[in-house]
Amino acid sequence: MRLLVCDTSNSNCSAGIFEDGKEICYELSFETLTHSETFMPLVHRVMEKAKIKHEDLDGYAVTVGPGSFTGIRIGLAAVKGMALASGKKCIAVSSTEALARSCENATMTPKNETLIIPAIDARNNRVFAQAAEDDTLKSLLPEDAYDADAFVAKIEKIPEIIYGARRQIIVVGSGANVMKKAFEKAQSGLNIYYAPGAAIMPKGVALAAFASGEFIDARDIKASYCAVSQAERLKKNG
């Protein structure tokens, strides 16, 4: 199965071609220009580098959030357009799962004793996050928008943490610093590593897509914001 995998859900954007889980090529952009300016040219470069046309693809995989509301909309609109034009289907990928799958456990503690927390900064002491087993990526706390302090309290109550089956925590992503402050405030005493520079890589999107394999019609793919936009909040308060 050959996929074009795409991510515009956060500050960077990326695209890559993967076949049966193996990387053919990819490009990752940290440009300060908006994704509306950078994403489609990036896709064209990747397709040209791989010498692949859209009709050669089996489908598209795209992160649907949570993350940047504008970024998610840009990516979904672009991928929907490409999929509908080429008659292909799409795989929706969770941004936090893609982030978790983008990272490798480089510590001495094995994966089966580690809890991974992919966390994206959502501002105002909030994170888009989940807590999962590092080896299986089974979710122990579901993906959602969390107050960091409340999220730490939930993590401390996970049975695998209480009884020591998961004796190490790795927090990855832009929300790592927010989580660090919350863990320090709670004085939990847990063994925690932080990787605030971790980003969603095309490899992570591809691994999540191939693990799912669930194709849907491009018309049916929807964003997973896990929160209401600022405009919606202001409208409710107005």
C-alpha positions in Angstrom: 0.0 0.0 0.0 1.4 3.3 -1.1 0.3 6.5 0.8 1.0 10.2 0.7 1.1 11.1 4.4 0.5 14.7 5.5 0.6 16.8 8.6 -0.3 20.5 9.1 -1.7 20.2 12.6 1.0 22.2 14.4 3.8 24.8 13.7 5.7 22.6 11.2 4.1 20.9 8.2 5.3 17.8 6.4 4.5 15.3 3.6 6.0 12.0 2.6 5.5 8.9 0.5 5.5 5.6 2.2 4.9 2.1 0.8 4.0 -0.7 3.1 5.4 1.2 6.1 8.7 1.9 4.3 9.8 5.5 3.6 10.4 6.5 0.0 10.9 10.2 0.7 9.6 13.0 2.8 10.0 16.7 3.5 9.6 18.5 6.8 9.2 22.3 6.9 9.7 24.7 9.8 9.3 27.8 7.7 7.6 30.8 9.4 5.3 31.2 6.4 1.7 29.9 6.8 0.9 26.4 5.9 -1.4 27.7 3.2 1.7 29.1 1.5 4.1 26.2 2.2 2.1 22.9 2.2 1.1 22.3 -1.4 4.5 23.3 -2.8 6.0 20.9 -0.3 3.7 18.1 -1.5 4.6 18.8 -5.1 8.3 18.6 -4.3 7.8 15.3 -2.5 5.8 13.8 -5.4 8.4 14.9 -7.9 11.3 13.5 -5.8 9.5 10.2 -5.5 8.6 10.2 -9.2 5.1 9.3 -8.3 1.8 10.7 -9.6 -1.4 10.9 -7.6 -3.0 8.0 -9.6 -0.1 5.8 -8.4 -1.2 6.2 -4.8 -3.5 3.9 -2.9 -4.7 6.8 -0.8 -3.8 9.6 1.5 -3.2 9.8 5.3 -3.6 13.1 7.1 -3.6 14.2 10.7 -7.0 15.5 11.7 -6.0 17.0 15.1 -6.0 18.0 17.8 -3.7 21.0 17.3 -3.8 24.3 15.4 -7.4 24.9 14.3 -6.2 26.8 11.2 -3.5 24.3 10.4 -5.8 21.4 10.6 -8.3 23.0 8.3 -5.6 23.8 5.7 -4.4 20.2 5.7 -7.8 18.7 5.5 -9.0 21.0 2.7 -5.8 20.2 0.7 -6.0 16.4 1.2 -9.7 16.3 0.5 -9.2 18.2 -2.8 -6.3 15.8 -3.9 -8.3 12.7 -2.9 -11.5 13.7 -4.6 -9.6 14.8 -7.8 -7.7 11.5 -7.9 -10.6 9.3 -6.8 -8.7 8.0 -3.8 -9.7 7.5 -0.2 -8.2 8.8 3.0 -7.0 7.6 6.4 -7.6 9.9 9.4 -4.7 10.0 11.9 -4.7 11.3 15.4 -2.1 14.0 15.9 -1.1 12.8 19.4 -0.8 9.2 18.1 1.4 10.4 15.2 3.5 12.4 17.7 3.9 9.3 19.9 4.9 7.1 16.9 7.4 9.8 15.8 9.5 9.2 18.9 11.9 6.4 20.0 12.5 5.4 23.7 16.2 6.0 24.1 16.3 5.4 27.8 17.5 2.3 29.6 14.0 1.5 30.8 12.2 -0.8 28.3 9.1 0.2 26.5 6.9 -2.3 28.3 7.7 -0.4 31.6 7.2 3.1 30.1 4.2 5.4 29.7 4.4 7.8 26.8 2.5 11.1 26.9 2.3 12.9 23.6 1.4 16.5 24.6 0.7 19.5 22.4 0.7 23.0 24.0 -2.9 24.4 23.8 -2.0 27.5 25.9 -3.4 28.7 29.2 -2.0 25.7 31.0 -3.8 23.3 28.7 -2.5 20.5 26.5 -3.9 18.3 23.8 -2.7 14.9 25.0 -3.2 11.3 25.8 -1.4 8.8 27.9 -0.5 5.4 26.4 1.6 2.3 26.8 4.9 2.9 25.1 5.2 -0.6 23.6 1.6 -1.1 22.4 0.4 2.5 22.3 -2.8 1.3 24.0 -4.4 4.5 25.3 -4.8 4.6 29.1 -6.1 8.2 29.1 -8.0 9.2 25.9 -6.9 12.0 23.6 -8.5 15.2 24.7 -7.9 18.8 25.7 -6.7 18.8 29.4 -5.9 21.3 32.0 -2.3 20.2 32.8 -2.8 20.1 36.5 -5.9 18.0 36.2 -4.2 15.7 33.7 -1.4 15.0 36.1 -3.9 14.1 38.7 -5.5 11.6 36.3 -2.1 10.2 35.3 -1.2 9.5 39.0 -4.4 7.4 39.3 -3.6 5.1 36.4 -3.3 1.6 37.9 -0.2 0.9 35.9 1.5 3.9 37.5 0.1 3.2 41.0 1.3 -0.4 41.0 4.6 0.3 39.2 4.0 -1.7 36.0 4.9 1.5 34.2 7.7 2.9 36.2 8.8 5.6 33.8 7.0 8.4 31.9 8.2 10.1 28.8 6.5 13.3 27.8 7.0 14.4 24.2 6.0 17.4 22.2 5.4 21.1 22.5 3.3 20.6 25.7 6.2 18.9 27.6 7.2 22.1 29.4 3.6 22.8 30.5 3.4 19.2 31.8 6.8 19.6 33.5 5.5 22.5 35.6 2.4 20.6 36.5 4.3 17.5 37.6 6.7 19.6 39.6 3.7 21.4 41.3 2.2 18.0 42.2 5.5 16.8 43.6 4.6 13.4 42.3 8.1 11.9 42.6 7.6 9.9 39.4 10.5 9.1 37.1 9.8 11.4 34.1 11.8 12.5 31.0 10.8 15.4 28.9 11.3 16.0 25.1 9.8 19.4 24.3 11.5 19.5 20.9 9.8 16.3 19.6 7.6 17.0 16.6 5.2 15.0 14.4 7.3 13.3 11.7 6.0 11.8 8.5 7.2 8.4 9.8 4.8 8.8 12.8 1.9 9.7 10.5 2.7 6.7 8.3 3.0 4.2 11.2 -0.3 5.4 12.6 -2.0 5.1 9.1 -0.6 1.7 8.4 -1.6 0.5 11.9 -5.2 1.7 11.2 -5.6 0.9 7.5 -9.1 2.3 7.8 -9.9 4.1 4.5 -12.8 6.5 4.4 -14.3 8.7 1.7 -12.6 12.1 1.5 -16.0 13.7 2.0 -16.4 12.0 5.4 -13.0 12.9 6.9 -13.5 15.4 9.8 -11.3 17.4 12.1 -10.8 16.3 15.7 -10.3 19.6 17.5 -11.0 18.3 21.1 -11.9 22.0 21.9 -13.9 24.9 20.7 -12.2 27.7 18.8 -11.5 31.1 20.3 -14.2 32.5 18.0 -16.7 30.0 19.2 -15.8 30.8 22.9 -16.2 34.5 22.3 -19.5 34.0 20.5 -20.9 32.0 23.5 -19.7 34.7 25.9 -21.1 37.5 23.8 
